[in-house]
């Protein structure tokens, strides 16, 4: 993975002093001109979430006014939102030559590295954002997510706890706190964290399915299917067709002997993620239990093919 910022000297730019000897802060002023109106139009499009429309407008602004740090950073952010992380990082590097990035901009740099699956650099820049502004709850949350993905569960736990100190009752932070406890095999604490996150979103206009799914999954694994089913069914109402929810509902229905309902859920999961060997295998198993041998064998064969093997392992 090419480390764009290191190659292009970004680290040196970020760490460079902002004061000359005996002078006040160095500021680069945007040169007024033809790019001003384009920048305003681009900013309005970004605020509306119209990123595809904003990109050519912001490129026009950056070309018309090469000294505009605002245009450069806004273009970089727009490219990130368009899922163009390499292009985004190149623009952030160019922008850093005009103005040292702030903590929010460093968070976005980190997000670009996450999209490139470069967790080392993602961690580095999110940590720098936290150090620049240690009251930024969103930066702490982002750092926690990166460290959870790196399976640094204890570090992730501390990040999510810090997030909740700064932004109490944040559902996504509470949910991820549960995931971190689960990663540490502290199941009791995980269950409590998931339950708390669910409580926090009671009455919310747009509740998240994630704490419901995560708590339901833990309860299924513990054999508490009766406790899990209402949670998973509620999650399915919030996010119908979500493959992970369908998987866990299928597991719960299978455990209850409700094979027809399990089959329906596994078929839905396969329809959503057709290249998942695991979902084809789960469907094959329930079809086998239903006595649908021809369909079962076909699903076992599909699972084996997706796994790159030449044989299917049928259930005992």
N, C-alpha and C positions, 0 to 999 in steps of 0.2 A: 504494500500500500504506500503510494507516494504521500509523504507528509508535506502537504502543500505549504503550510505556514513556515515550517522549518526550512524548506528549500528556498522559499522566497523571502526569507529574512523577517518573518512576522514577529518572532519572539524578540528580536532585537528592537523592532519598532515599538512593541508594547512596553518593553522595559526601559526604553530611552527616557532620559530626564525631560520633563516638560518645562523646565526653567533654565534660561541661560544665566550665566553669572551676573548677579546684580540687576536682573530684569524680572518682570512679572511673568505670569503664565504665557507661554507661546500659544497663540491662537491663529488658525488659518481661516481667513475670512473667505466665504464664497464670493466669487466675482459675479456681480449682477449682470444679467444679459439675457440672451434668448432662452437659456435653460431654465430660468426662473418659472415661467408659466408651465413648462413641461413638468418641472418638479412638483409644482402644486397639483397639477392634474394627476400625476403619478401617485402622490400621497393620498389624494382622495380615492383613487381606485384601490389602493392597498387597504385603506380604512374600510372600504366596502367588501373586501375579500376578493376583488376581481384581479387576481394576480396575473393571469394570462394577458389581460388587457394592459396591465400596468407595466409589464416587462419592456415592450418597445418604447413606451412613453418615457420610462426611466433611462433607457439606453440613449434616447434622444437628449434627455436632460444632462446625462453624464458627458456625452460627446460635446454638447454646446458649452458646458461649463466644467472643464476637467479638474478644476480646483474645488468643486463642491463635494465636501465629505458627506453631506446629507444625502445627495443623489447617489453616491457610491454605496453607502451603507444601506439605503433603502432598496437599491437594485440587488445587493447581495441577499437581503432578507427575502425579497420577492422570489429570487431564484431558489432559495431554500424551500419556500412554500410551494414552489412548482416541482419539488422533488428533483432538483438539479444540484446535488451537494458539491460536486467538483467545481462547477461553474460558480456556485455561491462562494466557496472558499477562495477562489481566484479573485473574486470581486472584494471579499473582505480584506484580502491581502493588499489590494490596490487602495482600498479605503483607509487602511491603517497607515499608509504613507501620508495621508492628508490629516488624519486626526487619530490620536490614541483611542481605541475603542473603550466604551464604558461596560459596565457589568452586564447589561442587557444584551449588548452586541456580542460579548464573549459567550453568553449562554447560547446564542444562535450559532456561533462558530462550533460550539460543542455539539449542538443538535445536528449540524452537518456531518461531523465525524461519526455520530451515532448512525446516521443513514448509510455511511460508508463502512459500517461495522468496524471502525477503528476505535475501539474502546479506550485504548491507552491515551490517545490524543483527546478523545471526548472527555475523559476524566481530568486530564491536565487543564483544559480550558474552562471546564465547569468549576474546578477547584479554584482557579484564578478569579472567576466571577464571584465566588463565595467570599474569597479573601478581600476582594475589592469592595463588596457590600455584604457584610455578614448578617444583615437584617432582611435579605431578600429570600422570602420563603420559597419562591418558585425555583430559585437557584439551588437551594438545599434539597428540594424535592428532585430536581433533575440529577443532582449528584447522587442522591439515593438510588434513583432508577438505574443509573450507570453501574453503581457498585453492586446492586442486586443482580444485574445481568452478568457482572463479572464473578458472581457467587461470593462476594465479600459481604456476607449477610450481616455480620456484626457492625461493620462500617455503615451499611445501608440502614440498619436499624437506628443508629445514632443520627443519621441524616433525616430520617422521617420523624424522629422525636423532635429534632430541632425545627423542622417544618411546622409541626403542631404547636410548638412553643410560640412561634411567630404568627401562625395562622390557625388558631384553634378551630376544631370541628370541621377541618377540611377532609371531606370524604375520601378523596383519592389518596391522601397521605395516611389516613387511618387504615384504609384497605391495604396499602403497601406495607404498612407497619405489620399487619397480620402476615403478609407474605414473607417478610424478613424473619419474623418469629418462626414461621413454618420452616424456612430454610435452615434455621438453627435447631430444628426438631423440638421446639418449645410449643407443642400443639395446644396446650391449654391457653397460653397467652395469645396464640394465633386466633383461636376461636373467639376469645374475648374481644380482640381487636376488630375482627370482622363484624361481630355483633354490635359493637360500638359504632362502627362506620355505618351500618344499616340503620341504627337508631338515629344517627345524625341526619340522615336524609329522609326521615319520615315527614310526609307532607310536602316534599320538594316537587316542583312542577316537572322536573326532568331528572328523576333518580338514576343512579348508575346501576347497571346489572352486575358489575364486577364483585362487590362484596357479597352479594347474594350467591353468585356462582362460586366464589372461593370458599365461602362457608359451607355451601352445599357439597362441594367436592370433598372437603375434609370430613364431613359427616358421613358421606357415602363410603369413604375409605375406612372409617371407624365402624362401619356397620350400622349406623343410625340412619337407615334409609327413610323411615317415617319422618324424622326431623329434617332430612335433606329435601324431600320432594316438594313441600310448599315453597321453599326458597328457590329451587330450580325452576319450578313452574312460574313463579313471580318473575324471575330473571328472563324467562322465555317470553313473557308478555312485554317486557321492556325492550328486548332485542330479539325479535322473532327470527328464526333461521340461523342464529349464531351457532357455528359448528361446535364450539367447545361446550356450549350449553346443551345442545342436542346430544353430544357424547355423554355428558354426565346424566342427563335425563334417561338416556338409553341404558346406562349402567344401573341407574336406580330402578327403572322399570324391570330390567332383567332380574335384579335381585328380588323383586317382589313377585316374579313369575308372570308379569304382564307383558308377554313376549310380543304380541301384536303392536303394542304401543312402543316397545323398545325397537322393533324393526322400523317403525315409522321414523323414529328419531335418528337412527343410524343411517337410514336412507337419506334423510334431510342433510345430515353431516356430509355424506358422500357427495350429494348433489352440490353442496357449497364448496367442498374441497375435494374434487374428484381424483387428485393425484396423491391423496393420503393413503398409504398402505394400511395404517392403523385403523382408519375408519372402515375400509373394505374388510379388514379382518374381523372387526367387531360385528359388522353386518353379517359376515359369513357364519360366525359363531351362533348368532341368534337364529338365523335361518336353519342351521343344523338342528338346533333345539326344537324348532317348529316342525321338523321333518321335511323341509323343502330342500332336498338333497341336491337337485340339479342346480338350483340357484346358489346354494351354499358353496358347491364346488367351483362354480364360476367366480364367486367372490374371493374364495381362497386363492384361486389361480391369479386373479387380478392383484391381490395383495402381494403374492409372491413375485409377480412380474415387476411391480413397483419397487419392491425391495431388491430387485436385481438377482433374485434366486430362481431356481428351477424346480422347486418343490414347495408345497404348502404344508404347514403344520396344523393338522386338524385337532380340535379339542379332544381331550381324553374322555 
